[in-house]
Amino acid sequence: MQTTLSIKVGARFAKEFETFCEAHGLQVGRFTEKALREIMEDYHLGQKAQAILSRSEGKTISHGAFLRR
């Protein structure tokens, strides 16, 4: 089952996105869904990493602060 997801973006971005998809032979809907899914997975992974770092450090610590050590 499919549904429509509507978001507002700037006119310039919309044109750039459309041009990018056309230039690379990408279907706009499929490409958008895949890109958004990857972003959601990266966010989820980041949240898990943050929880693991916080447990190992005994306090909340950012990824950047941990990696700068």
C-alpha positions as a Markdown table, in Angstrom:
| # | Residue | x | y | z |
|---|---|---|---|---|
| 1 | Met | 0.0 | 0.0 | 0.0 |
| 2 | Gln | 1.3 | 3.4 | -0.9 |
| 3 | Thr | 0.3 | 6.8 | 0.4 |
| 4 | Thr | 1.4 | 10.4 | -0.4 |
| 5 | Leu | 3.8 | 12.3 | 1.8 |
| 6 | Ser | 3.7 | 16.0 | 1.2 |
| 7 | Ile | 6.5 | 18.4 | 2.4 |
| 8 | Lys | 7.2 | 22.0 | 1.8 |
| 9 | Val | 10.6 | 22.9 | 0.4 |
| 10 | Gly | 12.0 | 25.9 | -1.3 |
| 11 | Ala | 11.4 | 26.3 | -5.0 |
| 12 | Arg | 15.1 | 26.4 | -5.8 |
| 13 | Phe | 15.7 | 23.1 | -3.9 |
| 14 | Ala | 12.7 | 21.4 | -5.6 |
| 15 | Lys | 14.1 | 22.3 | -9.0 |
| 16 | Glu | 17.6 | 21.2 | -8.1 |
| 17 | Phe | 16.2 | 17.9 | -6.8 |
| 18 | Glu | 14.1 | 17.3 | -9.9 |
| 19 | Thr | 17.1 | 18.1 | -12.1 |
| 20 | Phe | 19.4 | 15.8 | -10.1 |
| 21 | Cys | 16.9 | 12.9 | -10.3 |
| 22 | Glu | 16.4 | 13.4 | -14.0 |
| 23 | Ala | 20.2 | 13.6 | -14.7 |
| 24 | His | 20.8 | 10.4 | -12.8 |
| 25 | Gly | 17.8 | 8.5 | -14.1 |
| 26 | Leu | 16.2 | 8.2 | -10.6 |
| 27 | Gln | 12.5 | 8.0 | -9.9 |
| 28 | Val | 11.8 | 10.9 | -7.5 |
| 29 | Gly | 9.5 | 8.9 | -5.2 |
| 30 | Arg | 11.8 | 5.9 | -4.8 |
| 31 | Phe | 14.9 | 8.0 | -4.4 |
| 32 | Thr | 13.2 | 10.2 | -1.8 |
| 33 | Glu | 12.0 | 7.2 | 0.2 |
| 34 | Lys | 15.4 | 5.5 | 0.1 |
| 35 | Ala | 17.2 | 8.7 | 1.2 |
| 36 | Leu | 14.7 | 9.5 | 4.0 |
| 37 | Arg | 14.9 | 5.9 | 5.2 |
| 38 | Glu | 18.7 | 6.0 | 5.3 |
| 39 | Ile | 18.6 | 9.3 | 7.3 |
| 40 | Met | 16.2 | 7.7 | 9.8 |
| 41 | Glu | 18.5 | 4.7 | 10.2 |
| 42 | Asp | 21.5 | 6.9 | 10.7 |
| 43 | Tyr | 19.6 | 8.9 | 13.3 |
| 44 | His | 18.6 | 5.7 | 15.1 |
| 45 | Leu | 22.2 | 4.4 | 15.0 |
| 46 | Gly | 23.4 | 7.7 | 16.4 |
| 47 | Gln | 20.9 | 7.5 | 19.2 |
| 48 | Lys | 22.1 | 4.0 | 20.0 |
| 49 | Ala | 25.7 | 5.1 | 19.9 |
| 50 | Gln | 24.9 | 8.0 | 22.2 |
| 51 | Ala | 23.3 | 5.7 | 24.7 |
| 52 | Ile | 26.2 | 3.3 | 24.7 |
| 53 | Leu | 28.7 | 6.2 | 25.1 |
| 54 | Ser | 26.7 | 7.6 | 28.0 |
| 55 | Arg | 26.6 | 4.2 | 29.8 |
| 56 | Ser | 30.3 | 3.6 | 29.3 |
| 57 | Glu | 31.2 | 7.1 | 30.5 |
| 58 | Gly | 28.7 | 7.3 | 33.3 |
| 59 | Lys | 27.5 | 10.6 | 32.0 |
| 60 | Thr | 26.1 | 12.1 | 28.8 |
| 61 | Ile | 28.8 | 12.8 | 26.3 |
| 62 | Ser | 28.5 | 13.9 | 22.7 |
| 63 | His | 29.9 | 11.9 | 19.8 |
| 64 | Gly | 32.2 | 14.7 | 18.9 |
| 65 | Ala | 33.6 | 15.1 | 22.4 |
| 66 | Phe | 34.3 | 11.4 | 22.6 |
| 67 | Leu | 36.0 | 11.2 | 19.2 |
| 68 | Arg | 38.2 | 14.3 | 20.0 |
| 69 | Arg | 39.8 | 12.4 | 22.8 |
